[in-house]
């Protein structure tokens, strides 16, 4: 049985189940490009100086990818002594870096960025007209990072999943299905998780949130020879398909960070995948008693291999990021505002005590 036929059969089963489920109040999850949506993101930071120096780093959108994401302009207002829009040369991640001298009162920075997004979907029946990766791109997105090693248990696990399959689309789907079926979302995980995939596999604890589960997908895909990458970003609007767990619940998106993933297929280019959001629906979608076999979950499981909604803004693809001026040599990824007071790093996962807020609004013009 070929991959295409197997996928078609699964889609048929899912569609039949959806039609037969009277309690299902959700639209069939099938994102399709239907026009660009523009969003404005405002990050406001106010850090008490208490006589010490302060440095702040605020991530801003840096992803521009033909048919689904366009990074816009960034501006700021601040009382900082120095402020610069910087780009990490190694990864392309962009951030606003602000510095305050010793003093009293709050160090205040407000960063406003715009970006545009639209739904994306992959037509697996169409091939050709795919822009090939450069040697540099292929090397980057098949390489190990500090938390994504590609040898040892990661390589062994990838090999056990794909076996002797050679077709890259089928490999990508096998890994996707394995992550969906083998992992669970852990509501106790702080933030979006860390993404230490070798430790997850060694301990047999395949739980976490998006930066764990989607990083597991990316690491296994790379270990199987497929270019893959995490995409770090932020949910900015509700799901148009009715899934409360797959969108932002309000304009306050301070805690709406979400990491997605992509895998590169020779016949289709970069395609979106998000096994972590399948697990999020299982755990969080009302009435919160869902299983993988439920039609609500099946619809999302099929949809999130090759498609996603444009209610999310991608910041960057960056791993192992070095931030200008930071005491720590590098951070695993850049998705949250960061700060140091007197050289001591604040907890970016505790925005109430940091203090920062992020708001999003859709622009109509």
Number of C-alpha atoms within 10 A of each C-alpha: 5 7 14 13 10 11 14 12 12 15 17 12 15 23 15 12 18 22 12 11 12 8 7 14 12 15 13 19 23 17 20 15 16 10 12 16 19 21 22 18 23 23 21 21 25 18 21 19 21 15 13 15 19 25 26 28 27 22 24 34 27 23 23 17 12 7 14 22 25 21 20 17 12 18 12 16 12 17 14 17 10 12 19 12 16 17 17 14 10 12 15 16 26 23 26 21 22 23 21 21 16 13 14 12 11 16 25 20 25 19 20 19 19 22 27 24 24 23 21 20 21 18 10 12 8 9 11 9 9 12 11 15 15 9 8 8 12 16 12 16 23 20 17 16 14 11 18 23 19 23 14 11 16 25 20 14 17 24 17 12 19 21 12 9 12 10 12 19 19 17 22 24 18 19 24 26 16 15 23 21 13 12 20 20 22 17 14 10 13 12 19 21 18 18 23 19 27 20 15 17 14 12 9 10 13 20 19 25 28 29 25 24 34 29 27 30 30 29 34 30 32 24 25 26 18 22 24 29 27 27 25 26 25 27 24 27 23 20 19 16 16 15 19 16 18 24 22 22 15 13 15 15 22 22 18 20 21 23 28 26 25 23 25 22 20 17 17 21 18 22 22 23 27 27 27 30 26 26 29 19 23 24 19 18 18 12 8 10 10 17 14 15 13 16 23 26 23 23 24 25 26 21 23 23 21 21 23 26 26 28 23 29 31 29 26 25 23 22 23 16 18 21 22 16 15 18 12 12 11 14 14 17 20 26 26 23 26 23 25 22 20 15 15 14 17 18 16 17 16 13 18 11 13 20 19 21 18 23 18 23 17 17 12 7 5
